[in-house]
């Protein structure tokens, strides 16, 4: 046997309403819809801002990882006794 979920939308019986009552119900539903659309739009703006923050953070992390890689190469790469700024000895 199938049962309806507890959170299912329950549609009220609007058959016996007068025209004025029907207009009021429609106006109320339109106001609810407008409020939900505003909420959705605000959430979308927040989501875009969050995505931009994450994108900037990812770029910053990539730069730091590249700097770390470069420093490790500098530190552990083969080196010679000569430094690049030394004057070569004359033979």
C-alpha positions as CSV (number, residue, x, y, z in Angstrom):
1,X,0.0,0.0,0.0
2,X,1.3,3.4,-1.0
3,X,1.2,6.3,1.5
4,X,1.8,9.9,0.9
5,X,4.9,11.4,2.4
6,X,4.5,13.7,5.4
7,X,6.1,16.6,3.5
8,X,3.8,16.3,0.4
9,X,2.1,19.4,-0.7
10,X,-1.5,19.5,0.5
11,X,-3.7,21.4,-1.9
12,X,-6.6,23.0,-0.2
13,X,-10.1,22.7,-1.6
14,X,-10.8,26.0,-3.3
15,X,-14.1,25.0,-4.9
16,X,-16.4,26.9,-2.6
17,X,-14.5,30.2,-2.6
18,X,-16.0,33.4,-4.0
19,X,-14.2,35.5,-6.6
20,X,-12.8,37.9,-4.0
21,X,-11.5,35.1,-1.9
22,X,-10.0,33.4,-4.9
23,X,-8.2,36.7,-5.9
24,X,-6.9,37.0,-2.3
25,X,-5.6,33.4,-2.4
26,X,-3.9,34.1,-5.8
27,X,-2.4,37.3,-4.5
28,X,-1.1,35.5,-1.4
29,X,0.5,32.8,-3.6
30,X,2.0,35.4,-5.9
31,X,3.5,37.1,-2.9
32,X,4.9,33.8,-1.6
33,X,6.4,33.1,-5.0
34,X,8.0,36.5,-5.2
35,X,9.5,36.1,-1.8
36,X,10.9,32.7,-2.7
37,X,12.3,34.1,-6.0
38,X,14.0,36.9,-4.0
39,X,15.5,34.3,-1.6
40,X,16.7,32.2,-4.5
41,X,18.3,35.2,-6.2
42,X,20.0,36.2,-2.9
43,X,21.3,32.7,-2.5
44,X,22.6,32.7,-6.1
45,X,24.5,35.9,-5.5
46,X,26.0,34.5,-2.3
47,X,26.9,31.3,-4.2
48,X,28.7,33.4,-6.9
49,X,30.6,35.3,-4.3
50,X,31.6,32.1,-2.6
51,X,32.7,30.6,-5.9
52,X,34.8,33.7,-6.6
53,X,36.4,33.4,-3.1
54,X,37.2,29.7,-3.7
55,X,38.6,30.5,-7.2
56,X,40.9,33.2,-5.7
57,X,42.0,30.8,-2.9
58,X,42.7,28.1,-5.4
59,X,44.8,30.4,-7.5
60,X,46.7,31.6,-4.4
61,X,47.3,28.0,-3.3
62,X,48.6,27.2,-6.8
63,X,51.1,30.1,-6.6
64,X,52.3,29.0,-3.2
65,X,52.7,25.4,-4.4
66,X,54.8,26.6,-7.3
67,X,56.9,28.8,-5.1
68,X,57.5,25.9,-2.7
69,X,58.4,23.6,-5.6
70,X,60.9,26.2,-6.9
71,X,62.4,26.6,-3.4
72,X,62.8,22.9,-3.0
73,X,64.5,22.7,-6.4
74,X,66.9,25.5,-5.3
75,X,67.6,23.9,-2.0
76,X,68.1,20.3,-3.0
77,X,69.5,20.7,-6.6
78,X,73.1,20.1,-7.3
79,X,75.2,23.1,-6.6
80,X,78.7,24.1,-7.4
81,X,81.2,25.9,-5.2
82,X,81.0,28.8,-7.6
83,X,78.4,31.4,-7.1
84,X,77.0,33.1,-10.2
85,X,78.2,36.5,-9.0
86,X,81.8,35.5,-8.5
87,X,84.5,36.7,-10.8
88,X,86.2,33.8,-12.7
89,X,89.8,33.2,-11.9
90,X,92.3,34.2,-14.6
91,X,94.6,31.3,-15.7
